[in-house]
């Protein structure tokens, strides 16, 4: 995607930072060296640079689900996710995805207001649980 859009810097939810000029995957050592380069070039201490960052609460919830891909395509769940993103607004972040390695769906919400994050996660979790319950009744 970075090559398609001409980006030279990318990042992933996992915290990986990708410098496309040097590598196509995240590299912690390279990221550290680039950070030191920025600090030196701007004659800054790490503590000074860190003060510029706004810190937002983040909540991560895992829901155990056997048929995670089927559940994630359910219309009610998609609607609940979209409503959650609307509640968080442009400064909030919501990621709802099946785990690649476990029978789980992960819900991560980040934003300025912890109460809204908890509300959004609870609404999505409840929708997922209701869909699972209805499917079990039908089986």
N, CA, C and O atoms as CSV, one atom per row, in Angstrom:
chain,resi,resn,atom,element,x,y,z
A,1,UNK,N,N,0.835,-1.203,0.000
A,1,UNK,CA,C,0.000,0.000,0.000
A,1,UNK,C,C,0.875,1.260,0.000
A,1,UNK,O,O,0.563,2.240,-0.676
A,2,UNK,N,N,1.965,1.222,0.760
A,2,UNK,CA,C,2.850,2.390,0.815
A,2,UNK,C,C,3.435,2.692,-0.559
A,2,UNK,O,O,3.508,3.849,-0.971
A,3,UNK,N,N,3.848,1.646,-1.262
A,3,UNK,CA,C,4.418,1.847,-2.603
A,3,UNK,C,C,3.368,2.408,-3.557
A,3,UNK,O,O,3.659,3.289,-4.366
A,4,UNK,N,N,2.137,1.885,-3.454
A,4,UNK,CA,C,1.047,2.347,-4.322
A,4,UNK,C,C,0.763,3.829,-4.137
A,4,UNK,O,O,0.495,4.540,-5.105
A,5,UNK,N,N,0.820,4.292,-2.899
A,5,UNK,CA,C,0.459,5.679,-2.601
A,5,UNK,C,C,1.652,6.623,-2.537
A,5,UNK,O,O,1.485,7.829,-2.357
A,6,UNK,N,N,2.856,6.074,-2.684
A,6,UNK,CA,C,4.054,6.911,-2.668
A,6,UNK,C,C,4.506,7.336,-1.279
A,6,UNK,O,O,5.277,8.286,-1.139
A,7,UNK,N,N,4.034,6.642,-0.258
A,7,UNK,CA,C,4.433,6.982,1.119
A,7,UNK,C,C,5.850,6.485,1.408
A,7,UNK,O,O,6.273,5.446,0.902
A,8,UNK,N,N,6.563,7.234,2.218
A,8,UNK,CA,C,7.902,6.802,2.620
A,8,UNK,C,C,7.942,6.376,4.086
A,8,UNK,O,O,8.902,5.744,4.528
A,9,UNK,N,N,6.893,6.725,4.837
A,9,UNK,CA,C,6.816,6.385,6.254
A,9,UNK,C,C,5.451,5.777,6.539
A,9,UNK,O,O,4.420,6.337,6.167
A,10,UNK,N,N,5.456,4.625,7.203
A,10,UNK,CA,C,4.203,3.957,7.517
A,10,UNK,C,C,4.225,3.395,8.918
A,10,UNK,O,O,5.282,3.291,9.541
A,11,UNK,N,N,3.062,3.036,9.411
A,11,UNK,CA,C,2.978,2.461,10.746
A,11,UNK,C,C,1.840,1.477,10.839
A,11,UNK,O,O,0.902,1.508,10.043
A,12,UNK,N,N,1.933,0.603,11.821
A,12,UNK,CA,C,0.915,-0.405,12.050
A,12,UNK,C,C,0.397,-0.284,13.472
A,12,UNK,O,O,1.073,0.263,14.343
A,13,UNK,N,N,-0.806,-0.796,13.703
A,13,UNK,CA,C,-1.405,-0.786,15.030
A,13,UNK,C,C,-0.481,-1.430,16.054
A,13,UNK,O,O,-0.460,-1.020,17.214
A,14,UNK,N,N,0.270,-2.417,15.644
A,14,UNK,CA,C,1.164,-3.137,16.551
A,14,UNK,C,C,2.330,-2.279,17.029
A,14,UNK,O,O,3.061,-2.669,17.939
A,15,UNK,N,N,2.503,-1.115,16.418
A,15,UNK,CA,C,3.605,-0.238,16.808
A,15,UNK,C,C,4.765,-0.266,15.841
A,15,UNK,O,O,5.715,0.502,15.995
A,16,UNK,N,N,4.710,-1.129,14.853
A,16,UNK,CA,C,5.784,-1.176,13.862
A,16,UNK,C,C,5.800,0.113,13.047
A,16,UNK,O,O,4.754,0.608,12.627
A,17,UNK,N,N,6.979,0.640,12.832
A,17,UNK,CA,C,7.158,1.813,11.987
A,17,UNK,C,C,8.001,1.373,10.801
A,17,UNK,O,O,9.033,0.722,10.965
A,18,UNK,N,N,7.552,1.736,9.606
A,18,UNK,CA,C,8.207,1.279,8.382
A,18,UNK,C,C,8.790,2.474,7.644
A,18,UNK,O,O,8.076,3.414,7.297
A,19,UNK,N,N,10.092,2.426,7.408
A,19,UNK,CA,C,10.800,3.431,6.612
A,19,UNK,C,C,11.065,2.782,5.262
A,19,UNK,O,O,12.041,2.049,5.100
A,20,UNK,N,N,10.198,3.051,4.298
A,20,UNK,CA,C,10.230,2.335,3.031
A,20,UNK,C,C,11.552,2.488,2.294
A,20,UNK,O,O,11.933,1.602,1.529
A,21,UNK,N,N,12.247,3.574,2.505
A,21,UNK,CA,C,13.543,3.790,1.864
A,21,UNK,C,C,14.562,2.719,2.294
A,21,UNK,O,O,15.497,2.408,1.556
A,22,UNK,N,N,14.364,2.168,3.492
A,22,UNK,CA,C,15.330,1.217,4.041
A,22,UNK,C,C,14.809,-0.209,4.163
A,22,UNK,O,O,15.590,-1.156,4.071
A,23,UNK,N,N,13.510,-0.382,4.366
A,23,UNK,CA,C,12.956,-1.720,4.592
A,23,UNK,C,C,11.458,-1.722,4.292
A,23,UNK,O,O,10.807,-0.677,4.307
A,24,UNK,N,N,10.926,-2.913,4.018
A,24,UNK,CA,C,9.491,-3.041,3.740
A,24,UNK,C,C,8.720,-3.568,4.946
A,24,UNK,O,O,7.512,-3.793,4.869
A,25,UNK,N,N,9.420,-3.761,6.054
A,25,UNK,CA,C,8.778,-4.196,7.294
A,25,UNK,C,C,9.271,-3.322,8.439
A,25,UNK,O,O,10.252,-2.591,8.301
A,26,UNK,N,N,8.583,-3.406,9.560
A,26,UNK,CA,C,9.006,-2.659,10.739
A,26,UNK,C,C,10.332,-3.185,11.268
A,26,UNK,O,O,10.603,-4.384,11.216
A,27,UNK,N,N,11.146,-2.282,11.773
A,27,UNK,CA,C,12.462,-2.649,12.309
A,27,UNK,C,C,12.735,-1.750,13.511
A,27,UNK,O,O,12.967,-0.551,13.355
A,28,UNK,N,N,12.708,-2.325,14.694
A,28,UNK,CA,C,12.878,-1.553,15.920
A,28,UNK,C,C,14.206,-0.833,16.000
A,28,UNK,O,O,14.265,0.311,16.452
A,29,UNK,N,N,15.270,-1.484,15.569
A,29,UNK,CA,C,16.592,-0.860,15.613
A,29,UNK,C,C,16.652,0.336,14.664
A,29,UNK,O,O,17.166,1.394,15.027
A,30,UNK,N,N,16.128,0.167,13.454
A,30,UNK,CA,C,16.106,1.270,12.494
A,30,UNK,C,C,15.274,2.437,13.037
A,30,UNK,O,O,15.669,3.596,12.911
A,31,UNK,N,N,14.133,2.131,13.635
A,31,UNK,CA,C,13.295,3.180,14.218
A,31,UNK,C,C,14.048,3.933,15.306
A,31,UNK,O,O,13.971,5.159,15.384
A,32,UNK,N,N,14.770,3.208,16.139
A,32,UNK,CA,C,15.565,3.847,17.202
A,32,UNK,C,C,16.632,4.765,16.622
A,32,UNK,O,O,16.839,5.874,17.114
A,33,UNK,N,N,17.303,4.304,15.583
A,33,UNK,CA,C,18.340,5.127,14.950
A,33,UNK,C,C,17.743,6.383,14.320
A,33,UNK,O,O,18.333,7.460,14.404
A,34,UNK,N,N,16.591,6.251,13.697
A,34,UNK,CA,C,15.930,7.415,13.098
A,34,UNK,C,C,15.511,8.411,14.179
A,34,UNK,O,O,15.601,9.623,13.979
A,35,UNK,N,N,15.059,7.906,15.310
A,35,UNK,CA,C,14.686,8.777,16.419
A,35,UNK,C,C,15.901,9.549,16.925
A,35,UNK,O,O,15.820,10.755,17.159
A,36,UNK,N,N,17.013,8.863,17.092
A,36,UNK,CA,C,18.248,9.522,17.533
A,36,UNK,C,C,18.677,10.570,16.510
A,36,UNK,O,O,19.150,11.645,16.878
A,37,UNK,N,N,18.513,10.256,15.229
A,37,UNK,CA,C,18.855,11.210,14.167
A,37,UNK,C,C,18.028,12.497,14.299
A,37,UNK,O,O,18.570,13.596,14.180
A,38,UNK,N,N,16.729,12.362,14.543
A,38,UNK,CA,C,15.856,13.531,14.710
A,38,UNK,C,C,16.263,14.330,15.942
A,38,UNK,O,O,16.321,15.559,15.898
A,39,UNK,N,N,16.541,13.639,17.033
A,39,UNK,CA,C,16.955,14.324,18.260
A,39,UNK,C,C,18.230,15.121,18.034
A,39,UNK,O,O,18.322,16.281,18.436
A,40,UNK,N,N,19.208,14.503,17.395
A,40,UNK,CA,C,20.494,15.169,17.165
A,40,UNK,C,C,20.335,16.360,16.219
A,40,UNK,O,O,20.851,17.447,16.481
A,41,UNK,N,N,19.621,16.144,15.124
A,41,UNK,CA,C,19.446,17.201,14.129
A,41,UNK,C,C,18.764,18.431,14.728
A,41,UNK,O,O,19.067,19.562,14.347
A,42,UNK,N,N,17.844,18.206,15.663
A,42,UNK,CA,C,17.083,19.305,16.258
A,42,UNK,C,C,17.586,19.708,17.643
A,42,UNK,O,O,16.970,20.527,18.325
A,43,UNK,N,N,18.700,19.129,18.043
A,43,UNK,CA,C,19.305,19.420,19.344
A,43,UNK,C,C,18.269,19.310,20.468
A,43,UNK,O,O,18.107,20.220,21.281
A,44,UNK,N,N,17.574,18.169,20.487
A,44,UNK,CA,C,16.519,17.914,21.470
A,44,UNK,C,C,16.876,16.729,22.356
A,44,UNK,O,O,17.649,15.852,21.972
A,45,UNK,N,N,16.297,16.727,23.539
A,45,UNK,CA,C,16.357,15.555,24.406
A,45,UNK,C,C,15.080,14.753,24.157
A,45,UNK,O,O,14.069,15.311,23.729
A,46,UNK,N,N,15.123,13.468,24.420
A,46,UNK,CA,C,13.943,12.625,24.225
A,46,UNK,C,C,12.771,13.123,25.074
A,46,UNK,O,O,11.626,13.100,24.621
A,47,UNK,N,N,13.046,13.565,26.284
A,47,UNK,CA,C,11.977,14.072,27.155
A,47,UNK,C,C,11.295,15.297,26.548
A,47,UNK,O,O,10.090,15.482,26.723
A,48,UNK,N,N,12.045,16.127,25.845
A,48,UNK,CA,C,11.462,17.315,25.201
A,48,UNK,C,C,10.547,16.905,24.054
A,48,UNK,O,O,9.459,17.456,23.887
A,49,UNK,N,N,10.989,15.949,23.279
A,49,UNK,CA,C,10.185,15.468,22.161
A,49,UNK,C,C,8.913,14.777,22.672
A,49,UNK,O,O,7.840,14.930,22.089
A,50,UNK,N,N,9.043,14.027,23.752
A,50,UNK,CA,C,7.893,13.301,24.310
A,50,UNK,C,C,6.821,14.251,24.828
A,50,UNK,O,O,5.637,13.915,24.793
A,51,UNK,N,N,7.205,15.413,25.300
A,51,UNK,CA,C,6.223,16.386,25.801
A,51,UNK,C,C,5.276,16.857,24.703
A,51,UNK,O,O,4.165,17.305,24.987
A,52,UNK,N,N,5.707,16.756,23.469
A,52,UNK,CA,C,4.881,17.194,22.339
A,52,UNK,C,C,3.737,16.224,22.042
A,52,UNK,O,O,2.799,16.572,21.325
A,53,UNK,N,N,3.810,15.024,22.583
A,53,UNK,CA,C,2.814,13.996,22.287
A,53,UNK,C,C,1.617,14.105,23.216
A,53,UNK,O,O,1.770,14.280,24.424
A,54,UNK,N,N,0.427,14.000,22.644
A,54,UNK,CA,C,-0.784,13.880,23.446
A,54,UNK,C,C,-0.992,12.399,23.740
A,54,UNK,O,O,-0.886,11.564,22.843
A,55,UNK,N,N,-1.286,12.078,24.984
A,55,UNK,CA,C,-1.525,10.686,25.366
A,55,UNK,C,C,-3.023,10.471,25.516
A,55,UNK,O,O,-3.712,11.230,26.197
A,56,UNK,N,N,-3.509,9.424,24.869
A,56,UNK,CA,C,-4.919,9.080,24.933
A,56,UNK,C,C,-5.070,7.684,25.513
A,56,UNK,O,O,-4.231,6.814,25.275
A,57,UNK,N,N,-6.143,7.465,26.279
A,57,UNK,CA,C,-6.371,6.113,26.780
A,57,UNK,C,C,-6.682,5.162,25.629
A,57,UNK,O,O,-7.243,5.554,24.605
A,58,UNK,N,N,-6.307,3.919,25.825
A,58,UNK,CA,C,-6.577,2.870,24.849
A,58,UNK,C,C,-7.119,1.668,25.605
A,58,UNK,O,O,-6.591,1.286,26.649
A,59,UNK,N,N,-8.168,1.080,25.072
A,59,UNK,CA,C,-8.764,-0.104,25.683
A,59,UNK,C,C,-8.757,-1.219,24.644
A,59,UNK,O,O,-9.154,-1.013,23.497
A,60,UNK,N,N,-8.306,-2.398,25.054
A,60,UNK,CA,C,-8.283,-3.570,24.181
A,60,UNK,C,C,-9.067,-4.684,24.856
A,60,UNK,O,O,-8.807,-5.033,26.007
A,61,UNK,N,N,-10.032,-5.238,24.127
A,61,UNK,CA,C,-10.855,-6.332,24.634
A,61,UNK,C,C,-10.805,-7.464,23.619
A,61,UNK,O,O,-10.894,-7.231,22.413
A,62,UNK,N,N,-10.662,-8.687,24.110
A,62,UNK,CA,C,-10.695,-9.871,23.256
A,62,UNK,C,C,-11.965,-10.654,23.545
A,62,UNK,O,O,-12.328,-10.855,24.704
A,63,UNK,N,N,-12.640,-11.096,22.492
A,63,UNK,CA,C,-13.845,-11.908,22.634
A,63,UNK,C,C,-13.575,-13.250,21.969
A,63,UNK,O,O,-13.213,-13.310,20.794
A,64,UNK,N,N,-13.752,-14.319,22.727
A,64,UNK,CA,C,-13.498,-15.657,22.195
A,64,UNK,C,C,-14.638,-16.058,21.258
A,64,UNK,O,O,-15.803,-16.091,21.654
A,65,UNK,N,N,-14.278,-16.362,20.013
A,65,UNK,CA,C,-15.256,-16.708,18.980
A,65,UNK,C,C,-14.632,-17.757,18.071
A,65,UNK,O,O,-13.504,-17.593,17.604
A,66,UNK,N,N,-15.360,-18.823,17.826
A,66,UNK,CA,C,-14.830,-19.890,16.973
A,66,UNK,C,C,-14.912,-19.532,15.481
A,66,UNK,O,O,-13.951,-19.754,14.744
A,67,UNK,N,N,-16.034,-18.989,15.036
A,67,UNK,CA,C,-16.222,-18.682,13.609
A,67,UNK,C,C,-16.083,-17.175,13.382
A,67,UNK,O,O,-17.019,-16.513,12.934
A,68,UNK,N,N,-14.913,-16.652,13.695
A,68,UNK,CA,C,-14.690,-15.202,13.734
A,68,UNK,C,C,-14.904,-14.502,12.392
A,68,UNK,O,O,-15.433,-13.391,12.361
A,69,UNK,N,N,-14.508,-15.124,11.290
A,69,UNK,CA,C,-14.662,-14.464,9.990
A,69,UNK,C,C,-16.134,-14.308,9.614
A,69,UNK,O,O,-16.542,-13.261,9.112
A,70,UNK,N,N,-16.929,-15.351,9.856
A,70,UNK,CA,C,-18.365,-15.285,9.549
A,70,UNK,C,C,-19.055,-14.230,10.405
A,70,UNK,O,O,-19.880,-13.461,9.913
A,71,UNK,N,N,-18.715,-14.201,11.669
A,71,UNK,CA,C,-19.324,-13.237,12.591
A,71,UNK,C,C,-19.013,-11.809,12.154
A,71,UNK,O,O,-19.885,-10.941,12.190
A,72,UNK,N,N,-17.778,-11.568,11.744
A,72,UNK,CA,C,-17.352,-10.204,11.394
A,72,UNK,C,C,-18.071,-9.657,10.162
A,72,UNK,O,O,-18.123,-8.442,9.969
A,73,UNK,N,N,-18.619,-10.525,9.340
A,73,UNK,CA,C,-19.321,-10.047,8.142
A,73,UNK,C,C,-20.818,-9.838,8.395
A,73,UNK,O,O,-21.551,-9.462,7.480
A,74,UNK,N,N,-21.268,-10.075,9.607
A,74,UNK,CA,C,-22.691,-9.919,9.935
A,74,UNK,C,C,-23.080,-8.437,9.900
A,74,UNK,O,O,-22.362,-7.578,10.412
A,75,UNK,N,N,-24.222,-8.162,9.290
A,75,UNK,CA,C,-24.688,-6.781,9.088
A,75,UNK,C,C,-24.818,-5.991,10.395
A,75,UNK,O,O,-24.444,-4.819,10.445
A,76,UNK,N,N,-25.341,-6.618,11.446
A,76,UNK,CA,C,-25.525,-5.918,12.729
A,76,UNK,C,C,-24.182,-5.525,13.340
A,76,UNK,O,O,-24.063,-4.468,13.960
A,77,UNK,N,N,-23.187,-6.367,13.165
A,77,UNK,CA,C,-21.858,-6.071,13.718
A,77,UNK,C,C,-21.201,-4.942,12.934
A,77,UNK,O,O,-20.605,-4.040,13.523
A,78,UNK,N,N,-21.307,-4.988,11.629
A,78,UNK,CA,C,-20.752,-3.913,10.797
A,78,UNK,C,C,-21.408,-2.583,11.162
A,78,UNK,O,O,-20.730,-1.562,11.273
A,79,UNK,N,N,-22.726,-2.597,11.349
A,79,UNK,CA,C,-23.447,-1.377,11.732
A,79,UNK,C,C,-22.976,-0.871,13.098
A,79,UNK,O,O,-22.779,0.330,13.278
A,80,UNK,N,N,-22.797,-1.772,14.049
A,80,UNK,CA,C,-22.348,-1.396,15.392
A,80,UNK,C,C,-20.944,-0.787,15.358
A,80,UNK,O,O,-20.668,0.183,16.065
A,81,UNK,N,N,-20.067,-1.353,14.542
A,81,UNK,CA,C,-18.705,-0.817,14.395
A,81,UNK,C,C,-18.756,0.590,13.801
A,81,UNK,O,O,-18.072,1.494,14.281
A,82,UNK,N,N,-19.565,0.774,12.764
A,82,UNK,CA,C,-19.689,2.101,12.140
A,82,UNK,C,C,-20.246,3.135,13.120
A,82,UNK,O,O,-19.788,4.277,13.151
A,83,UNK,N,N,-21.231,2.731,13.917
A,83,UNK,CA,C,-21.783,3.641,14.922
A,83,UNK,C,C,-20.731,3.985,15.977
A,83,UNK,O,O,-20.650,5.125,16.436
A,84,UNK,N,N,-19.936,3.000,16.353
A,84,UNK,CA,C,-18.866,3.240,17.320
A,84,UNK,C,C,-17.851,4.230,16.798
A,84,UNK,O,O,-17.416,5.125,17.523
A,85,UNK,N,N,-17.468,4.072,15.534
A,85,UNK,CA,C,-16.505,5.005,14.938
A,85,UNK,C,C,-17.089,6.411,14.882
A,85,UNK,O,O,-16.382,7.392,15.117
A,86,UNK,N,N,-18.378,6.509,14.570
A,86,UNK,CA,C,-19.035,7.824,14.557
A,86,UNK,C,C,-18.998,8.474,15.942
A,86,UNK,O,O,-18.765,9.677,16.060
A,87,UNK,N,N,-19.229,7.677,16.986
A,87,UNK,CA,C,-19.188,8.211,18.358
A,87,UNK,C,C,-17.797,8.716,18.723
A,87,UNK,O,O,-17.658,9.734,19.402
A,88,UNK,N,N,-16.774,8.003,18.271
A,88,UNK,CA,C,-15.404,8.408,18.595
A,88,UNK,C,C,-14.985,9.644,17.810
A,88,UNK,O,O,-14.136,10.413,18.260
A,89,UNK,N,N,-15.577,9.832,16.647
A,89,UNK,CA,C,-15.253,11.006,15.841
A,89,UNK,C,C,-13.893,10.889,15.169
A,89,UNK,O,O,-13.256,9.836,15.194
A,90,UNK,N,N,-13.466,11.983,14.572
A,90,UNK,CA,C,-12.232,11.940,13.780
A,90,UNK,C,C,-10.974,11.803,14.627
A,90,UNK,O,O,-9.926,11.427,14.102
A,91,UNK,N,N,-11.046,12.099,15.930
A,91,UNK,CA,C,-9.860,12.006,16.785
A,91,UNK,C,C,-9.798,10.696,17.548
A,91,UNK,O,O,-8.846,10.452,18.289
A,92,UNK,N,N,-10.804,9.852,17.374
A,92,UNK,CA,C,-10.788,8.544,18.013
A,92,UNK,C,C,-10.388,7.481,17.015
A,92,UNK,O,O,-10.438,7.691,15.803
A,93,UNK,N,N,-9.992,6.340,17.539
A,93,UNK,CA,C,-9.590,5.235,16.677
A,93,UNK,C,C,-10.285,3.976,17.160
A,93,UNK,O,O,-10.328,3.702,18.360
A,94,UNK,N,N,-10.829,3.213,16.225
A,94,UNK,CA,C,-11.504,1.967,16.543
A,94,UNK,C,C,-11.031,0.899,15.569
A,94,UNK,O,O,-11.100,1.077,14.353
A,95,UNK,N,N,-10.552,-0.211,16.115
A,95,UNK,CA,C,-10.136,-1.346,15.290
A,95,UNK,C,C,-10.849,-2.578,15.833
A,95,UNK,O,O,-10.700,-2.926,17.004
A,96,UNK,N,N,-11.618,-3.229,14.980
A,96,UNK,CA,C,-12.285,-4.478,15.341
A,96,UNK,C,C,-11.874,-5.484,14.284
A,96,UNK,O,O,-12.182,-5.326,13.103
A,97,UNK,N,N,-11.167,-6.531,14.725
A,97,UNK,CA,C,-10.639,-7.473,13.739
A,97,UNK,C,C,-10.487,-8.865,14.340
A,97,UNK,O,O,-10.265,-9.016,15.541
A,98,UNK,N,N,-10.611,-9.878,13.487
A,98,UNK,CA,C,-10.339,-11.229,13.974
A,98,UNK,C,C,-8.834,-11.406,14.177
A,98,UNK,O,O,-8.027,-10.893,13.402
A,99,UNK,N,N,-8.474,-12.133,15.220
A,99,UNK,CA,C,-7.067,-12.453,15.447
A,99,UNK,C,C,-6.587,-13.354,14.319
A,99,UNK,O,O,-7.336,-14.193,13.819
A,100,UNK,N,N,-5.358,-13.176,13.932
A,100,UNK,CA,C,-4.783,-14.041,12.905
A,100,UNK,C,C,-4.292,-15.364,13.452
A,100,UNK,O,O,-4.011,-16.282,12.682
A,101,UNK,N,N,-4.183,-15.483,14.770
A,101,UNK,CA,C,-3.578,-16.680,15.362
A,101,UNK,C,C,-4.450,-17.385,16.399
A,101,UNK,O,O,-4.156,-18.516,16.785
A,102,UNK,N,N,-5.516,-16.732,16.852
A,102,UNK,CA,C,-6.349,-17.309,17.909
A,102,UNK,C,C,-7.823,-17.172,17.547
A,102,UNK,O,O,-8.182,-16.343,16.710
A,103,UNK,N,N,-8.687,-17.986,18.177
A,103,UNK,CA,C,-10.131,-17.864,17.915
A,103,UNK,C,C,-10.720,-16.677,18.685
A,103,UNK,O,O,-11.528,-16.851,19.597
A,104,UNK,N,N,-10.303,-15.481,18.303
A,104,UNK,CA,C,-10.696,-14.261,18.999
A,104,UNK,C,C,-11.051,-13.164,18.018
A,104,UNK,O,O,-10.564,-13.137,16.888
A,105,UNK,N,N,-11.904,-12.266,18.463
A,105,UNK,CA,C,-12.085,-10.977,17.801
A,105,UNK,C,C,-11.538,-9.944,18.764
A,105,UNK,O,O,-11.885,-9.941,19.945
A,106,UNK,N,N,-10.684,-9.066,18.264
A,106,UNK,CA,C,-10.069,-8.031,19.090
A,106,UNK,C,C,-10.771,-6.697,18.824
A,106,UNK,O,O,-10.987,-6.307,17.677
A,107,UNK,N,N,-11.119,-6.015,19.903
A,107,UNK,CA,C,-11.713,-4.682,19.805
A,107,UNK,C,C,-10.767,-3.722,20.506
A,107,UNK,O,O,-10.490,-3.874,21.696
A,108,UNK,N,N,-10.273,-2.736,19.772
A,108,UNK,CA,C,-9.386,-1.732,20.348
A,108,UNK,C,C,-9.985,-0.367,20.065
A,108,UNK,O,O,-10.313,-0.036,18.926
A,109,UNK,N,N,-10.120,0.419,21.126
A,109,UNK,CA,C,-10.617,1.789,20.982
A,109,UNK,C,C,-9.643,2.732,21.670
A,109,UNK,O,O,-9.137,2.450,22.756
A,110,UNK,N,N,-9.392,3.859,21.012
A,110,UNK,CA,C,-8.474,4.860,21.551
A,110,UNK,C,C,-9.070,6.232,21.285
A,110,UNK,O,O,-9.598,6.491,20.203
A,111,UNK,N,N,-8.982,7.111,22.281
A,111,UNK,CA,C,-9.500,8.461,22.119
A,111,UNK,C,C,-9.336,9.259,23.397
A,111,UNK,O,O,-8.773,8.773,24.379
A,112,UNK,N,N,-9.822,10.467,23.378
A,112,UNK,CA,C,-9.609,11.379,24.501
A,112,UNK,C,C,-10.485,11.058,25.709
A,112,UNK,O,O,-10.097,11.352,26.840
A,113,UNK,N,N,-11.659,10.462,25.494
A,113,UNK,CA,C,-12.620,10.258,26.574
A,113,UNK,C,C,-12.778,8.765,26.879
A,113,UNK,O,O,-13.368,8.025,26.092
A,114,UNK,N,N,-12.251,8.333,28.020
A,114,UNK,CA,C,-12.279,6.913,28.388
A,114,UNK,C,C,-13.701,6.386,28.526
A,114,UNK,O,O,-13.963,5.235,28.176
A,115,UNK,N,N,-14.624,7.202,29.029
A,115,UNK,CA,C,-16.015,6.760,29.185
A,115,UNK,C,C,-16.647,6.426,27.844
A,115,UNK,O,O,-17.370,5.437,27.722
A,116,UNK,N,N,-16.375,7.248,26.841
A,116,UNK,CA,C,-16.915,6.976,25.503
A,116,UNK,C,C,-16.280,5.711,24.933
A,116,UNK,O,O,-16.963,4.915,24.289
A,117,UNK,N,N,-14.983,5.516,25.162
A,117,UNK,CA,C,-14.311,4.300,24.691
A,117,UNK,C,C,-14.980,3.062,25.280
A,117,UNK,O,O,-15.280,2.107,24.564
A,118,UNK,N,N,-15.210,3.088,26.586
A,118,UNK,CA,C,-15.838,1.947,27.261
A,118,UNK,C,C,-17.244,1.697,26.726
A,118,UNK,O,O,-17.650,0.550,26.544
A,119,UNK,N,N,-17.979,2.766,26.478
A,119,UNK,CA,C,-19.341,2.653,25.946
A,119,UNK,C,C,-19.327,2.023,24.551
A,119,UNK,O,O,-20.116,1.122,24.266
A,120,UNK,N,N,-18.437,2.495,23.694
A,120,UNK,CA,C,-18.339,1.972,22.323
A,120,UNK,C,C,-17.969,0.490,22.347
A,120,UNK,O,O,-18.581,-0.316,21.647
A,121,UNK,N,N,-16.977,0.138,23.144
A,121,UNK,CA,C,-16.553,-1.263,23.219
A,121,UNK,C,C,-17.685,-2.135,23.749
A,121,UNK,O,O,-17.921,-3.224,23.226
A,122,UNK,N,N,-18.382,-1.673,24.772
A,122,UNK,CA,C,-19.482,-2.451,25.346
A,122,UNK,C,C,-20.593,-2.667,24.322
A,122,UNK,O,O,-21.154,-3.760,24.243
A,123,UNK,N,N,-20.916,-1.646,23.543
A,123,UNK,CA,C,-21.976,-1.779,22.534
A,123,UNK,C,C,-21.583,-2.785,21.453
A,123,UNK,O,O,-22.408,-3.597,21.035
A,124,UNK,N,N,-20.344,-2.737,21.002
A,124,UNK,CA,C,-19.895,-3.684,19.974
A,124,UNK,C,C,-19.852,-5.094,20.546
A,124,UNK,O,O,-20.297,-6.046,19.905
A,125,UNK,N,N,-19.313,-5.221,21.753
A,125,UNK,CA,C,-19.243,-6.534,22.409
A,125,UNK,C,C,-20.649,-7.126,22.551
A,125,UNK,O,O,-20.862,-8.303,22.261
A,126,UNK,N,N,-21.589,-6.318,22.990
A,126,UNK,CA,C,-22.964,-6.784,23.173
A,126,UNK,C,C,-23.564,-7.231,21.841
A,126,UNK,O,O,-24.249,-8.252,21.781
A,127,UNK,N,N,-23.312,-6.480,20.786
A,127,UNK,CA,C,-23.830,-6.850,19.466
A,127,UNK,C,C,-23.243,-8.179,19.018
A,127,UNK,O,O,-23.968,-9.041,18.519
A,128,UNK,N,N,-21.940,-8.353,19.190
A,128,UNK,CA,C,-21.290,-9.615,18.809
A,128,UNK,C,C,-21.892,-10.772,19.601
A,128,UNK,O,O,-22.204,-11.818,19.031
A,129,UNK,N,N,-22.056,-10.592,20.900
A,129,UNK,CA,C,-22.616,-11.659,21.741
A,129,UNK,C,C,-24.051,-11.984,21.350
A,129,UNK,O,O,-24.445,-13.150,21.375
A,130,UNK,N,N,-24.842,-10.971,20.988
A,130,UNK,CA,C,-26.220,-11.210,20.548
A,130,UNK,C,C,-26.248,-11.987,19.238
A,130,UNK,O,O,-27.068,-12.891,19.074
A,131,UNK,N,N,-25.368,-11.650,18.308
A,131,UNK,CA,C,-25.306,-12.361,17.027
A,131,UNK,C,C,-24.905,-13.812,17.257
A,131,UNK,O,O,-25.484,-14.719,16.659
A,132,UNK,N,N,-23.922,-14.036,18.118
A,132,UNK,CA,C,-23.487,-15.406,18.421
A,132,UNK,C,C,-24.642,-16.195,19.039
A,132,UNK,O,O,-24.888,-17.341,18.664
A,133,UNK,N,N,-25.342,-15.582,19.980
A,133,UNK,CA,C,-26.457,-16.247,20.661
A,133,UNK,C,C,-27.558,-16.614,19.671
A,133,UNK,O,O,-28.096,-17.721,19.726
A,134,UNK,N,N,-27.898,-15.697,18.767
A,134,UNK,CA,C,-28.938,-15.973,17.769
A,134,UNK,C,C,-28.523,-17.111,16.849
A,134,UNK,O,O,-29.348,-17.951,16.491
A,135,UNK,N,N,-27.249,-17.148,16.462
A,135,UNK,CA,C,-26.771,-18.216,15.574
A,135,UNK,C,C,-26.822,-19.568,16.272
A,135,UNK,O,O,-27.133,-20.577,15.639
A,136,UNK,N,N,-26.521,-19.602,17.565
A,136,UNK,CA,C,-26.563,-20.860,18.313
A,136,UNK,C,C,-27.996,-21.359,18.444
A,136,UNK,O,O,-28.237,-22.564,18.386
A,137,UNK,N,N,-28.940,-20.455,18.617
A,137,UNK,CA,C,-30.348,-20.831,18.722
A,137,UNK,C,C,-30.828,-21.410,17.395
A,137,UNK,O,O,-31.621,-22.353,17.379
A,138,UNK,N,N,-30.356,-20.855,16.287
A,138,UNK,CA,C,-30.782,-21.314,14.962
A,138,UNK,C,C,-30.162,-22.652,14.575
A,138,UNK,O,O,-30.704,-23.362,13.728
A,139,UNK,N,N,-29.048,-22.999,15.179
A,139,UNK,CA,C,-28.352,-24.245,14.793
A,139,UNK,C,C,-29.001,-25.470,15.371
A,139,UNK,O,O,-28.533,-26.585,15.137
